[in-house]
Amino acid sequence: VRCQNVFGFFMCSHMYVFSTIKQYHTHLLAGSVTCLQVTQQYLNSINANKHLNAFVATYTQQALAQAQQLDALRATGAPLSPLHGVVIALKDVICYKDQTVTAASKILKGFVSQYSATAVERLVTQGAIIIGTCNCDEFAMGSTNENSVYGPTLNAADVTRVPGGSSGGSAVAVQANMCMVSLGSDTGGSVRQPADFCGVVGLKPSYGRVSRYGLIAYASSFDQIGVFGNNVQDVATILESIEGPDAFDSTATPTKQLNKNGSYLQTTSRGPFTFGYFKQALYHPNLDAEIKENLLQLIAQLKADGHKVTEFNFELIDNIVPTYYVLTTAEASSNLGRFDGVRYGHRSAQPAANLTEFYKNNRSEGFSKEVQRRIMLGTFVLSAGYYDAYFTKAQQVRQLLINQTTEFFKNCDALILPVSPTTAFKQGEKTTDPIAMYLADIYTVYANLVGIPGIALPLFKHSNGMPFGMQLHTTNNNETQLLQIAQHIFTTYKK
Ligand code: GLN
């Protein structure tokens, strides 16, 4: 516990800063801090950072009351539950009972969750304090957090830049010390890319590792709840608390992946590991020269330190973004059909002559242009005349990618990839050109197409002042190894 000016984002004479959840618990047990003090501190920080627009709702009274209860429980000498007093923020697509959830869309304005997402239920049961809900791109569609009914979130490292998206608010909430950890969702990079733009750790678990029950769907065969944190250990702690089978989600993985002693990082490993990277990814013409240089240097260093690094050919790299956008828009057009103004959401005041006009009015007013664009594209690729040319073809490419991925992992423990071709974009830079924005997803959509886990690790600083890092992937449902290797790289090579 120390006094400091946290990252220079705001001045505060008395700040509790904990390196990890574990260290926070040590201080709680020693009595040097209380949950109430820490919760109050994060609430103050949310207030002081309002200009960043990271939060869309804050649960002040409820969070403070919960903190008091947890302090009272600790005073009884009861052992701390794994997330005792851990202050967590949620992306505005994750349901928390009796609180609003809107997917940053006008169509869900004022909608109140009738139940909590399984992940949230598990966090709360294990002692976490939910402090609020974070801004994001509407229905998790976007890469900048500019496509939100609440307006853009700003990057705390440079307010003229975007925090990335779609989980931009959740990334900034951790970046600017407004919570300890946060949840986001990652359909094609929405946790890893904003983590990279904001200089925090971002984990997308394997498909199905975390139940999607209570997560507003974008593209169901891609969606996964992910975690933002300041370090690999905290992210591992949260994953451990929320993962595992769930009767409410038949796609959730049927086994839990805990190590015997209850922690992903119970055993740390220094390798040597076998890494792989894609030639076409690192030498891609769109990759920023400085990012490429730093990754090549890291690879050289890994080799020098006794790890094996293999270069793979990945000819399909330029096909992955089109495949992703065909499949996700198809799924989105179906998922978003439920928002019709009858069962959910905004109902237009305009008189409608018939049912079609009624839907049209509600949906035209309720959805932003980007969401409308994706629903139309998805409807088009699923239409009878084009189904085989686009949807079936994209499914075939997805299968090819899965097959190739199996081959890659026969020859490596982990894959190294950039996270984004550039550091954080300037506000407004990509808004007029959706295709340019889609193409910037080139390094993140791969993991969702094939279902493997991925983690973004902030390792470097660009000469433009912005953070950036690298991605690591392992085989499906191998988070234990992913987190162990990530921990090793993060603690050894972070500059
Ligand atoms: N940027 C990607 C998109 O716009 C990723 C979104 C996500 O992961 N939710 O679809």
Residues whose N, C-alpha, C, O or C-beta is under 5 A from the ligand:
A	BS01	LIG	A140 M141 G142 S143 G165 S166 S185 D186 T187 G188 G189 S190 D441
